[in-house]
Each structure stands twice: as C-alpha cells, then as structure tokens.
Amino acid sequence: MAARLLDYIWEDGAKPGDRLLSERALVARYGVPRVTMRAALSELAARDVVPRHQPAAGS
C-alpha cells in the first residue's frame, strides 16, 4: 500500500508542504482497511516522504 501511495503522490505532482487527502478519504479511495492505510502512512513517514501528523484535538 505504501508503494501505491507513493505513486499517488508522484502522479499528483505533489510538492513539499502540499497536503494529502485525509486518512479517511484515502481509505475510501483505495478501499483498504484503516489499519492498512495507517501502516502505509507510517512507513512513508519513517522514510521522510510524508510528515508525521498528530490527530486534531478531540479526535
């Protein structure tokens, strides 16, 4: 899943600082469980491809 997300980032022409779709929107787009998406996002964050993001207050 991380590779698919990386493809999405490159194909979208995202630049540093651009926002990705929300986790919920990515889950809906790719039809994967939320835990799978979180693991993929964590993998990309560990590789410094996307920033680590803290949940908003009250989430």
C-alpha positions as CSV (number, residue, x, y, z in Angstrom):
1,M,0.0,0.0,0.0
2,A,2.9,2.4,0.7
3,A,4.1,2.0,-2.9
4,R,0.6,2.8,-4.2
5,L,0.5,5.9,-2.0
6,L,3.9,6.9,-3.3
7,D,2.7,6.6,-6.8
8,Y,-0.3,8.7,-6.0
9,I,2.0,11.4,-4.5
10,W,4.2,11.4,-7.6
11,E,1.4,11.2,-10.1
12,D,-0.5,14.1,-8.4
13,G,2.6,16.2,-8.7
14,A,2.7,17.0,-5.0
15,K,5.4,19.3,-3.8
16,P,6.9,19.5,-0.3
17,G,4.4,21.0,2.0
18,D,1.3,20.0,-0.1
19,R,-1.4,18.3,1.8
20,L,-2.5,14.8,1.1
21,L,-6.1,13.6,1.2
22,S,-7.3,12.8,4.7
23,E,-6.7,9.3,6.0
24,R,-10.5,8.7,5.7
25,A,-10.5,9.9,2.1
26,L,-7.5,7.7,1.2
27,V,-9.2,4.7,2.8
28,A,-12.3,5.3,0.7
29,R,-10.2,5.9,-2.5
30,Y,-8.2,2.7,-2.2
31,G,-10.8,0.5,-0.5
32,V,-8.5,-0.7,2.2
33,P,-8.9,-1.0,6.0
34,R,-7.9,2.0,8.0
35,V,-5.2,0.0,9.8
36,T,-3.6,-0.8,6.4
37,M,-3.7,2.9,5.4
38,R,-2.2,3.9,8.8
39,A,0.6,1.4,8.4
40,A,1.4,2.7,4.9
41,L,1.4,6.3,6.1
42,S,3.6,5.4,9.0
43,E,6.0,3.6,6.6
44,L,6.2,6.7,4.4
45,A,6.6,9.0,7.4
46,A,9.5,6.8,8.6
47,R,11.1,7.3,5.2
48,D,10.5,11.1,5.5
49,V,8.2,11.1,2.5
50,V,5.3,12.5,4.4
51,P,5.3,14.3,7.7
52,R,4.1,12.6,10.9
53,H,0.8,14.1,11.8
54,Q,-0.8,14.3,15.2
55,P,-4.6,13.9,15.4
56,A,-6.5,17.1,15.9
57,A,-7.7,17.8,19.4
58,G,-10.9,16.0,20.2
59,S,-10.4,13.3,17.5
